Amino acid sequence: MKKTIMLALSLVLLLSGCAPNFNKQEEVVQDKEDAKEKAIIPNYKISDNYYQTILPFKPSESRGLVVNNINSKYNITEFETGLMRVAQNTFDPDKYLFQEGQYIKSDVVSQWLNRKFTPEQLNEKGLKEDENIGLNPLDNGNEENPKYLAHILEHNYLVKNDEGQVKLGGVVIGLGLNSVYYYQKVKFGATYETKIDHPELEKEGKKIAEEVLNRLRKMDELKDVPITIALFEQQSKTSVVPGTFFAYANAAKGSSELGGWEKVDEKYLQFPSTEATESHRDDVTSFLNFKQDVEKYFPNFNGVIGKAFYARGQLQELSINIPIQFYGKAEAVGFTQYVTGLVIKYFPEYISVQVSISSVNGPEALIVRKVDQNEPFVHIYQ
């Protein structure tokens, strides 16, 4: 374990000595439809899996709506980061820059998320026919009639030319879809739920995607750029694992038709759980052995929970939370050393493992073992 601590200290010194110079930034001109603006591309990129962004940061035109429309922080995080993974299938992170969505306004998103209205309902709400642009099904008087579309997320991808100009090179749209629809029979009354089968959700999601593409092509700024639309199935409000993207399709430059739908083979599972055991027994067995040894350290403790991320049927990442009560820093340090040894013992090097240890006082320690690392990085919070 001493070796592990020394490795962590060495890593800190190495990063300090090789820290990037953030003053080395590239100035470019952002070419927009109605103006040209100076922008800066930071010179440092933290990973090949992330896009560089440009400065100054421009928040999305629909910023903040995601919090109201997506069920949980788990779903929100995966909705945003998962959409970037989908984008990498079309827009190479080495060639494109990321910018939050600048074209679909906040009020437009809200209107698109509405239901379609009958003429009588339009009259009741004081709306005009051209405002009847909701993408969710007509309200037929049955409260159980679900809304399929929960949110629309826009990402922009910029490309730089040899003259130092950046312009819009593509747009990626995420459609957040409900696997569970929540409703109330009376205002402020009890909340009920309707589960939506995946085949039904997929069918409706693809129909909505076609209409969204048609509307985007009517915007002058987006009529002639490649557009990708991806479908995200969000999990329920009570789920401790997030939903995932399950399909995407591309529309070529200037096209108003989506090409063939591509499957996104990703899934999150809770460890332990019946679903995980049935589909990935060996992985769950390793986790249960780890969990059992953790509980040997504190015999009355039983709170180890894991979140596993699978891509193409293979375990890629495992995040483990261990909330526990400590009575001193020395106890926390000793426990962290013990758990680090268990990470090395039970989990193969081809998966990324992160263990967060916390108490009522907050975070106590973080253990991170990236793919193909022999020794984990260990940080103990002071």
KARAZI-V637751 format. One record per residue. PHI is phi in radians with two decimals (none if undefined). NEAR is the number of other C-alpha atoms within 10 Angstrom. Layout:
phi:PHI near:NEAR
phi:PHI near:NEAR
This chain:
phi:none near:12
phi:-1.02 near:8
phi:-1.07 near:9
phi:-1.17 near:17
phi:-1.10 near:16
phi:-1.12 near:13
phi:-1.09 near:16
phi:-1.12 near:17
phi:-1.13 near:15
phi:-1.10 near:12
phi:-1.12 near:13
phi:-1.08 near:13
phi:-1.13 near:12
phi:-1.10 near:11
phi:-1.15 near:11
phi:-1.15 near:10
phi:-1.26 near:9
phi:-1.93 near:9
phi:-1.02 near:10
phi:-1.20 near:13
phi:-1.54 near:10
phi:-1.32 near:9
phi:-1.36 near:9
phi:-1.42 near:11
phi:-2.10 near:13
phi:-1.81 near:12
phi:-1.52 near:15
phi:-2.37 near:19
phi:-2.01 near:16
phi:-1.52 near:21
phi:-1.58 near:17
phi:-2.00 near:12
phi:-1.04 near:10
phi:-1.97 near:6
phi:-2.94 near:7
phi:-2.10 near:13
phi:-2.21 near:11
phi:-1.30 near:13
phi:-2.48 near:18
phi:-2.21 near:16
phi:-1.80 near:16
phi:-0.98 near:17
phi:-1.41 near:13
phi:-1.87 near:14
phi:-2.11 near:13
phi:-1.31 near:9
phi:-2.87 near:9
phi:-1.19 near:10
phi:-1.53 near:13
phi:-2.07 near:16
phi:-1.49 near:22
phi:-1.29 near:22
phi:-2.01 near:18
phi:-1.95 near:20
phi:-1.99 near:14
phi:-1.28 near:10
phi:-1.15 near:11
phi:-2.03 near:11
phi:-1.16 near:12
phi:-1.06 near:19
phi:-1.15 near:18
phi:-2.00 near:21
phi:-1.00 near:14
phi:1.67 near:11
phi:-1.17 near:16
phi:-1.04 near:20
phi:-1.13 near:13
phi:-1.40 near:10
phi:-1.79 near:17
phi:-1.80 near:22
phi:-1.13 near:21
phi:-2.66 near:21
phi:-1.12 near:15
phi:-1.11 near:17
phi:-1.14 near:26
phi:-1.07 near:19
phi:-1.05 near:14
phi:-1.24 near:19
phi:-1.02 near:26
phi:-1.36 near:15
phi:-1.29 near:12
phi:-1.12 near:19
phi:-1.16 near:25
phi:-1.18 near:20
phi:-1.13 near:16
phi:-1.07 near:22
phi:-1.03 near:25
phi:-1.14 near:15
phi:-1.22 near:11
phi:-2.07 near:14
phi:-2.02 near:24
phi:-1.11 near:14
phi:-1.04 near:20
phi:-1.39 near:14
phi:-2.05 near:14
phi:-2.01 near:22
phi:-1.92 near:23
phi:-1.71 near:21
phi:-2.55 near:22
phi:-1.08 near:19
phi:-1.03 near:21
phi:-2.02 near:16
phi:-2.05 near:19
phi:-1.62 near:16
phi:-1.23 near:13
phi:-1.04 near:14
phi:-1.20 near:12
phi:-1.19 near:15
phi:-1.00 near:17
phi:-1.06 near:16
phi:-1.20 near:15
phi:-1.16 near:20
phi:-1.42 near:20
phi:-1.21 near:18
phi:-1.40 near:19
phi:-1.20 near:19
phi:-2.04 near:22
phi:-1.34 near:14
phi:-0.98 near:13
phi:-1.15 near:9
phi:-1.18 near:13
phi:-1.05 near:15
phi:-1.12 near:12
phi:-1.08 near:10
phi:-1.55 near:10
phi:1.21 near:8
phi:-1.87 near:13
phi:-1.62 near:10
phi:-1.09 near:11
phi:-1.27 near:6
phi:-1.69 near:13
phi:-1.53 near:18
phi:-2.08 near:16
phi:-1.12 near:18
phi:-1.73 near:20
phi:-1.60 near:19
phi:-1.05 near:16
phi:-1.00 near:15
phi:-1.32 near:16
phi:-1.71 near:10
phi:1.53 near:7
phi:-1.74 near:8
phi:-1.05 near:15
phi:-1.37 near:17
phi:-1.11 near:14
phi:-1.36 near:22
phi:-1.59 near:23
phi:-1.49 near:26
phi:-1.58 near:28
phi:-1.75 near:23
phi:-2.81 near:22
phi:-2.19 near:22
phi:-2.06 near:23
phi:-1.95 near:21
phi:-2.13 near:21
phi:-1.92 near:22
phi:-2.17 near:26
phi:-1.81 near:22
phi:-2.22 near:18
phi:-1.83 near:18
phi:-1.75 near:10
phi:-1.23 near:6
phi:-1.54 near:8
phi:1.37 near:12
phi:-1.90 near:18
phi:-2.03 near:24
phi:-2.50 near:19
phi:-1.09 near:22
phi:-1.92 near:20
phi:3.10 near:23
phi:-2.27 near:27
phi:-2.11 near:24
phi:-2.00 near:23
phi:-1.81 near:24
phi:-1.81 near:27
phi:-1.43 near:27
phi:-2.01 near:26
phi:-1.48 near:29
phi:-1.50 near:24
phi:-2.34 near:21
phi:-1.80 near:19
phi:-1.78 near:17
phi:-2.65 near:18
phi:-2.16 near:13
phi:-1.38 near:12
phi:-2.34 near:9
phi:-1.03 near:8
phi:1.16 near:7
phi:-1.53 near:9
phi:-1.12 near:9
phi:-1.71 near:11
phi:-1.97 near:13
phi:-2.47 near:14
phi:-2.17 near:16
phi:-1.42 near:13
phi:-1.94 near:17
phi:-1.12 near:11
phi:-1.04 near:12
phi:-1.00 near:9
phi:-1.15 near:11
phi:-1.09 near:18
phi:-1.13 near:19
phi:-1.04 near:10
phi:-1.20 near:16
phi:-1.08 near:22
phi:-1.21 near:20
phi:-1.13 near:11
phi:-1.12 near:17
phi:-1.04 near:22
phi:-1.07 near:16
phi:-1.20 near:13
phi:-1.06 near:18
phi:-1.05 near:22
phi:-1.03 near:15
phi:-1.25 near:13
phi:-1.15 near:17
phi:-1.16 near:17
phi:-1.45 near:12
phi:-1.47 near:12
phi:-0.95 near:10
phi:-1.25 near:14
phi:-1.98 near:20
phi:-1.29 near:18
phi:-2.40 near:17
phi:-2.17 near:17
phi:-1.08 near:20
phi:-2.28 near:28
phi:-1.98 near:25
phi:-2.13 near:27
phi:-2.13 near:27
phi:-1.84 near:28
phi:-2.07 near:31
phi:-1.74 near:26
phi:-1.43 near:27
phi:-1.43 near:21
phi:-1.17 near:21
phi:-1.11 near:15
phi:-1.65 near:8
phi:-1.24 near:14
phi:-1.66 near:18
phi:-2.10 near:23
phi:-1.44 near:25
phi:-1.35 near:29
phi:-2.53 near:23
phi:-1.27 near:25
phi:-2.19 near:18
phi:-2.85 near:20
phi:-2.60 near:27
phi:-2.52 near:22
phi:-1.96 near:21
phi:-1.98 near:19
phi:-1.13 near:16
phi:-0.87 near:14
phi:1.41 near:13
phi:-1.45 near:17
phi:-1.82 near:20
phi:-2.21 near:15
phi:-1.38 near:19
phi:-1.28 near:13
phi:-1.10 near:10
phi:-1.36 near:14
phi:-1.80 near:12
phi:-1.38 near:13
phi:-1.85 near:17
phi:-1.64 near:14
phi:-2.32 near:19
phi:-2.82 near:19
phi:-1.87 near:19
phi:-2.30 near:22
phi:-1.51 near:22
phi:-1.93 near:23
phi:-1.44 near:19
phi:-2.85 near:12
phi:-1.09 near:13
phi:-1.07 near:12
phi:-1.16 near:17
phi:-1.11 near:16
phi:-1.19 near:10
phi:-1.78 near:12
phi:-2.51 near:15
phi:-1.03 near:13
phi:-1.11 near:12
phi:-1.13 near:18
phi:-1.16 near:21
phi:-1.06 near:15
phi:-1.06 near:15
phi:-1.13 near:22
phi:-1.14 near:17
phi:-1.14 near:14
phi:-1.05 near:18
phi:-1.04 near:21
phi:-1.09 near:14
phi:-1.23 near:15
phi:-1.08 near:20
phi:-1.24 near:15
phi:-1.18 near:11
phi:-1.20 near:12
phi:-2.16 near:12
phi:-0.96 near:10
phi:-1.65 near:8
phi:-1.72 near:14
phi:-2.67 near:15
phi:-2.53 near:13
phi:-1.52 near:21
phi:-2.17 near:18
phi:-2.10 near:24
phi:-2.13 near:19
phi:-1.85 near:21
phi:-1.93 near:22
phi:-1.95 near:16
phi:-2.29 near:13
phi:0.94 near:10
phi:1.40 near:12
phi:-1.94 near:14
phi:-1.16 near:18
phi:-1.88 near:16
phi:-2.43 near:19
phi:-2.33 near:21
phi:-1.90 near:17
phi:-2.12 near:21
phi:-1.95 near:16
phi:-2.21 near:21
phi:-1.54 near:19
phi:-2.64 near:16
phi:-1.67 near:14
phi:-1.88 near:16
phi:-2.03 near:8
phi:2.98 near:8
phi:-1.16 near:13
phi:-1.06 near:10
phi:-1.14 near:11
phi:-1.14 near:21
phi:-1.13 near:17
phi:-1.09 near:10
phi:-1.15 near:17
phi:-1.08 near:23
phi:-1.07 near:17
phi:-1.10 near:15
phi:-1.15 near:21
phi:-1.06 near:21
phi:-1.10 near:14
phi:-1.21 near:16
phi:-1.05 near:21
phi:-1.13 near:16
phi:-1.25 near:12
phi:-1.79 near:15
phi:-2.02 near:17
phi:-1.15 near:15
phi:-1.28 near:16
phi:-1.46 near:14
phi:-2.07 near:17
phi:-1.59 near:19
phi:-2.17 near:22
phi:-2.28 near:21
phi:-2.08 near:23
phi:-1.88 near:17
phi:-1.91 near:23
phi:-2.40 near:19
phi:-2.38 near:15
phi:-1.12 near:10
phi:-1.50 near:8
phi:2.05 near:10
phi:-1.08 near:14
phi:-1.91 near:22
phi:-2.78 near:21
phi:-2.32 near:19
phi:-2.09 near:21
phi:-2.24 near:19
phi:-2.18 near:22
phi:-1.33 near:17
phi:-1.02 near:15
phi:1.15 near:11
phi:-1.57 near:15
phi:-1.32 near:12
phi:-2.06 near:20
phi:-1.27 near:22
phi:-1.56 near:21
phi:-2.15 near:22
phi:-2.21 near:17
phi:-1.91 near:14
phi:-1.24 near:14
phi:-1.64 near:7
